[in-house]
Amino acid sequence: MAMNKIFILTMLICGAINAFAQRPSKEQIEKDRKAYAEAKQKLNEALSKMNPEARRQYDSMMNAVGMGKKINDANQTVANAATAKAPKGNAVGLVNGVPAKDSKKIAAIAAIPSNAGLGSFLNNINGSTLSSVLPASKNKANEIYKALINKGAKPIEIGNAATTLWMAGRTQIALCLMAQVCSNDAGNTNNLSNYASMLTMMGAPEMAIPILNNLNTRFKGNTTLLNNLGQAWFALGEIDNASKYLDSTLLLNAGHAQAHETKCLIAESKGNKTAALAHAKAAFKQGATQQRKDKLTKLGYFPGAVDYGNFPPLNKSDDLLQLGGSTMPPFPKSVAESKALAPIWKQFRIDIDQQIKPLQKITEASNKQMTKQLEEQQKQFMNAMNRSISNPGSVSQNEAMQIVGAPMFAEEMNARENIVLQNLQKKKQAVLQRMAEFVKVDGAVMKKKYQDAMNKIQERSKNVGEGGSENDDALCRDAVKASDDFLQPYNSKLEEFYKEYLNAEKQLLNEISYSSLYTSYAALLPGINAGLKMQWLRALSLTQNGFNFESVTTYNCTDDAPGKAGKLTAFKDPHCNINSEFGQQLGIANLGFTIKLDCNGLSTEFNALILGIKLNQDLDHAGFGDAFKSCTVSVGPKIGAGGKVGPLEASVNVGGGADIEIDRNGVKDVIIKVGAEIEAGVHNPGIPDPGQLGTAASGSAGVEGRMSLNTGAGSIQGTGILN
């Protein structure tokens, strides 16, 4: 019943679009606005009582049917209407897609606190911060903080834990935890930067700006601080001031995704579609989120392969499946070789059939699994809907993602690999075409010449016998010579073409296998690779393309010739070489926090039991899964490239780092940072050499990693809890 109520409230909110779009009277506008406000308040109350899994499922369903966009449209319509009505200098909401100037909040911005005075400033604003969140969220954050202190966690590690909770969409608890660690240690500048970013994203940019101003005077040219200042001023509607900081960010870091995204909104609000599109494309290049893709589509541009970034990396292996270890016997170039190779080719094909049998079982099992999975998806979707309606929260996030989701990097890998695969397919088809043309033209001429020679020998055979001028031995030798003269050029050319075809086929099959690492779930990979291996074996046996060499074995007047056998070796089963666990680097792995990256994407987990915290209903509710905020979370070593200090910067290539892109639906893309050298004992993630990134083995004892929040424009539009 709870979910039904939420759907009804949602429909009431969306009704505002039609009401406001019809240009009603002032009285009707006021009446509709009140109805909208009441429905929105009730919806927010209902959503706040949902546990995180139910909330994520609700968001997923709303987005799937386009309802999320309709609600956003309704919000903007009402905000614009309010802006038009509000007195000058006291505007609220959005104007042309950017926040209206909030003079009241701007006037409330405090002076830049001194380093010594930061503690007092934090204590002052924390009162407002902690009073705005749900009490249970504050209590749970306090419980987590005490447990982390008892575990001996350092301030940077507690800050990393808070940022990890933020990544997981648990924003209220993350905010409280970060407020507490900053209040007790105002000297940790990375935590201060992240706290300020959280304040902006939760609706209090006027509280964030003094902190950011302090840090900006201490760390000149730090693009995280410059961006976050720009985003804070943008949230306050000070567009010119915001542009100043965002332009400085892009001058120092031309690939800063969040700065580009906000500059896109500013350019769009001024009617400069060309500039808006350029910024939108640059932001998408640094992180292919659905939100950015929607913006490109709105601007009339549909991203292609060149618009995605460089992760996942290109395939660096020449033979991922190790297909080249198996080779076919040679094509016979003479009658003697035909006789010697005939049994060898026969046995080779028998051996291939034996190798194919277990592979067929794997593919059959995989096909059955795929069919069953598709059938189950339909059932699971309906069951999940029914369960969530009757018992909100009964469907876990992981279960929901398995029903409707796809591997995180599938879209960008497909966009890029489709071109690669098409080119390889064309390359293979071109060889097949040339081989077919050879058989049809030059090969046909060779066959005709050979047939003419054999016809003459056949005519001469009439003169064999008593009184005749021919004998069988001479005719046999002449037939062998004619056959050899045909087999040598014909099969040599055909073999040359076929080896070229096999090389193209090998490239194509390996590329499909590599692409599948990022576009298919791990459970399906054995069946995919088994099918690719079978295709290779059939290509080696010359049983799938209709081509075969010529063989002449009918003459016995030849010397014996050696016959070289083919070779069948074991194939390789490729595995994802991106296997990263950032928790060790960040010092939070032993505190119950996991940030894992593999070819299927990134996941975050919090095992509260490690801290001795009970997972109860208070944890499931109380805003522990309030909402995802659009931002970039950068992960990297303690000291940046070139020994730089200050908050970790996004889009800067340092070995062992990553930029994690989050939009309103959660983690949507990960960009691996690869520098010229490996920092902090973290392995290069496979460009150019395959390896592991951020694993526990690679993170040496004592290494401190950092996490940095870069505020995004998508986070600061709308109402935050601190407004």
Secondary structure, DSSP 8 states (H G I E B T S, - for coil): -HHHHHHHHHHHHHHHHHHHHT---HHHHHHHHHHHHHHHHHHHHHHHTS-HHHHHHHHHHHHHTTHHHHHHHHHHHHHHHHHHHS-TT---SEETTEE---HHHHHT------TTTHHHHHHHHHHHHHHHS-HHHHHHHHHHHHHHHHTT--HHHHHHHHHHHHHTT-HHHHHHHHHHHHHH-TT-HHHHHHHHHHHHHTT-HHHHHHHHHHHHHHSTT-HHHHHHHHHHHHHTT-HHHHHHHHHHHHHH-TT-HHHHHHHHHHHHHTT-HHHHHHHHHHHHHH---HHHHHHHHHTT----GGGS-S-S-----S-TT-GGG-B------SHHHHHHHHHHHHHHHHHHHHHHHHHHHHHHHHHHHHHHHHHHHHHHHHHHHHHHHHSTT-S-HHHHHHHH---TTHHHHHHHHHHHHHHHHHHHHHHHHHHHHHHHTHHHHHHHHHHHHHHHHHHHGGGBSTT-SB-HHHHHHHHHHHHHHHHHHHHHHHHHHHHHHHHHHHHHHHHHHHHHHHHS-GGGHHHHHHHHHHHHHHHHTT-SSS-----------S--------B---------S--EETHHHHT-GGGTEEEEEETTEEEEEE-GGGGT----HHHHSTTTT-----EEEEEEESS-GGG--SS--TT---TTEEEEEEETTEEEEEEEE--SS--TT----SSSS---SS-TTTS-TT--EEEEEEE-HHHHSS--TT-
